[in-house]
Amino acid sequence: MTLILLSLAGAVISAIIGTLWYSNGTPMGKIHMRSLGFDKLTPDEQKKKMEEAMPMMPKMYAAQMLLSFLTSFAVVYTVTMSVQNGTPVLTAMMFPIFNWLCYMVPVNGSGLLWGNCDREIVWKKFFSDILSNLVTVMAIAALAALFV
């Protein structure tokens, strides 16, 4: 039960970090909006796009929460099970970092390399996204370490 509750808390942490990280007032949010092509739209066109997307937002947020829950569960499980089996906490915290480095970074990089991204900002978007992932994974790992 603790794994599920910590994973749900981790999904909420992920949503909070993502909302702050990609908000319009941050440099990362500006990069994100530019990668979506919003910088080329007039304010009226931006407003229209947002209104068109509004009916799908609940489903999109629900799907994102499910994806965040899965990531959170993997991190929580790895950290808590490692510590419970005698692994020092700092060593257990390294497992999510290696997962981030060896899985999340390459997947994000491949998506941007082969995706339809503005080539002028592709590296800014890459570093913004992977740092967001790292901050999120480490926040969830720290939460899990607190309750082991």
PEFENLIN-V250479 format. One record per residue. RES is the residue in one small letter. OMEGA is omega as a letter, one per 20 degrees, with the letter a starting at -180 (NA if undefined). BURIAL is b if it has 9 or more other ideal C-beta (glycine too) atoms within 8 Angstrom, else e. D_LAST is the distance of its C-alpha to the last C-alpha in Angstrom with 2 decimals. Layout:
res->RES omega->OMEGA burial->BURIAL d_last->D_LAST
res->RES omega->OMEGA burial->BURIAL d_last->D_LAST
This chain:
res->m omega->r burial->e d_last->12.91
res->t omega->r burial->e d_last->9.49
res->l omega->a burial->b d_last->10.11
res->i omega->a burial->e d_last->13.49
res->l omega->r burial->e d_last->12.80
res->l omega->r burial->b d_last->10.48
res->s omega->r burial->b d_last->13.22
res->l omega->r burial->b d_last->15.88
res->a omega->r burial->b d_last->14.60
res->g omega->r burial->b d_last->14.56
res->a omega->r burial->b d_last->18.09
res->v omega->r burial->e d_last->19.20
res->i omega->r burial->b d_last->18.01
res->s omega->r burial->b d_last->19.96
res->a omega->r burial->b d_last->22.95
res->i omega->r burial->e d_last->23.00
res->i omega->r burial->b d_last->22.88
res->g omega->r burial->b d_last->25.48
res->t omega->r burial->e d_last->27.69
res->l omega->a burial->e d_last->27.76
res->w omega->a burial->b d_last->28.06
res->y omega->r burial->b d_last->30.95
res->s omega->a burial->e d_last->32.73
res->n omega->a burial->e d_last->36.44
res->g omega->a burial->e d_last->36.22
res->t omega->r burial->b d_last->34.17
res->p omega->r burial->e d_last->35.65
res->m omega->r burial->b d_last->33.19
res->g omega->r burial->b d_last->34.37
res->k omega->r burial->b d_last->37.95
res->i omega->a burial->b d_last->37.32
res->h omega->a burial->b d_last->35.72
res->m omega->r burial->b d_last->38.67
res->r omega->r burial->b d_last->41.10
res->s omega->r burial->b d_last->39.61
res->l omega->r burial->e d_last->40.24
res->g omega->a burial->e d_last->43.82
res->f omega->a burial->b d_last->43.70
res->d omega->a burial->e d_last->45.37
res->k omega->a burial->e d_last->48.52
res->l omega->r burial->b d_last->48.80
res->t omega->r burial->e d_last->50.69
res->p omega->r burial->e d_last->48.91
res->d omega->r burial->e d_last->50.66
res->e omega->r burial->e d_last->49.51
res->q omega->r burial->b d_last->45.91
res->k omega->r burial->e d_last->46.13
res->k omega->r burial->e d_last->47.67
res->k omega->r burial->b d_last->44.92
res->m omega->r burial->e d_last->42.25
res->e omega->r burial->e d_last->44.22
res->e omega->a burial->e d_last->44.58
res->a omega->a burial->b d_last->40.83
res->m omega->a burial->e d_last->39.98
res->p omega->a burial->e d_last->40.49
res->m omega->a burial->e d_last->37.99
res->m omega->r burial->e d_last->35.26
res->p omega->r burial->e d_last->33.42
res->k omega->a burial->e d_last->33.28
res->m omega->r burial->b d_last->32.28
res->y omega->r burial->b d_last->29.43
res->a omega->r burial->e d_last->28.26
res->a omega->r burial->e d_last->28.43
res->q omega->r burial->b d_last->26.57
res->m omega->r burial->b d_last->23.75
res->l omega->r burial->e d_last->23.59
res->l omega->r burial->e d_last->23.55
res->s omega->r burial->b d_last->20.85
res->f omega->a burial->b d_last->18.75
res->l omega->r burial->e d_last->19.31
res->t omega->a burial->b d_last->18.33
res->s omega->r burial->b d_last->15.19
res->f omega->r burial->b d_last->14.30
res->a omega->a burial->b d_last->15.02
res->v omega->a burial->b d_last->12.87
res->v omega->a burial->b d_last->9.76
res->y omega->a burial->b d_last->10.55
res->t omega->a burial->b d_last->11.35
res->v omega->a burial->b d_last->8.42
res->t omega->a burial->b d_last->5.72
res->m omega->r burial->e d_last->8.59
res->s omega->a burial->b d_last->9.65
res->v omega->r burial->b d_last->6.95
res->q omega->r burial->e d_last->7.03
res->n omega->r burial->e d_last->10.72
res->g omega->r burial->e d_last->11.15
res->t omega->r burial->e d_last->11.44
res->p omega->a burial->e d_last->11.21
res->v omega->a burial->b d_last->9.13
res->l omega->r burial->e d_last->12.61
res->t omega->r burial->b d_last->13.82
res->a omega->r burial->b d_last->11.16
res->m omega->r burial->b d_last->12.17
res->m omega->a burial->e d_last->15.68
res->f omega->r burial->b d_last->15.51
res->p omega->r burial->b d_last->15.71
res->i omega->r burial->b d_last->18.38
res->f omega->r burial->e d_last->20.34
res->n omega->r burial->b d_last->20.14
res->w omega->a burial->b d_last->21.50
res->l omega->a burial->e d_last->24.13
res->c omega->r burial->e d_last->25.30
res->y omega->a burial->e d_last->25.17
res->m omega->a burial->b d_last->25.06
res->v omega->r burial->b d_last->27.51
res->p omega->r burial->e d_last->30.07
res->v omega->r burial->e d_last->29.92
res->n omega->a burial->b d_last->30.47
res->g omega->r burial->b d_last->33.15
res->s omega->r burial->e d_last->34.95
res->g omega->r burial->e d_last->34.98
res->l omega->r burial->b d_last->36.62
res->l omega->a burial->e d_last->38.95
res->w omega->a burial->e d_last->40.34
res->g omega->a burial->e d_last->39.93
res->n omega->a burial->e d_last->42.47
res->c omega->r burial->b d_last->41.17
res->d omega->a burial->b d_last->43.37
res->r omega->r burial->e d_last->43.88
res->e omega->a burial->e d_last->44.38
res->i omega->a burial->b d_last->40.79
res->v omega->a burial->b d_last->39.00
res->w omega->r burial->e d_last->37.29
res->k omega->r burial->e d_last->36.33
res->k omega->r burial->b d_last->34.82
res->f omega->a burial->b d_last->33.02
res->f omega->r burial->e d_last->31.42
res->s omega->a burial->b d_last->30.62
res->d omega->a burial->b d_last->28.88
res->i omega->r burial->b d_last->26.87
res->l omega->r burial->b d_last->25.77
res->s omega->r burial->b d_last->24.74
res->n omega->a burial->b d_last->22.67
res->l omega->r burial->b d_last->21.07
res->v omega->a burial->b d_last->20.29
res->t omega->a burial->b d_last->18.82
res->v omega->a burial->b d_last->16.66
res->m omega->r burial->b d_last->15.34
res->a omega->r burial->b d_last->14.75
res->i omega->r burial->b d_last->12.70
res->a omega->r burial->b d_last->10.74
res->a omega->r burial->b d_last->10.25
res->l omega->a burial->b d_last->9.19
res->a omega->a burial->b d_last->6.50
res->a omega->r burial->b d_last->5.44
res->l omega->a burial->e d_last->5.87
res->f omega->r burial->e d_last->3.79
res->v omega->NA burial->b d_last->0.00
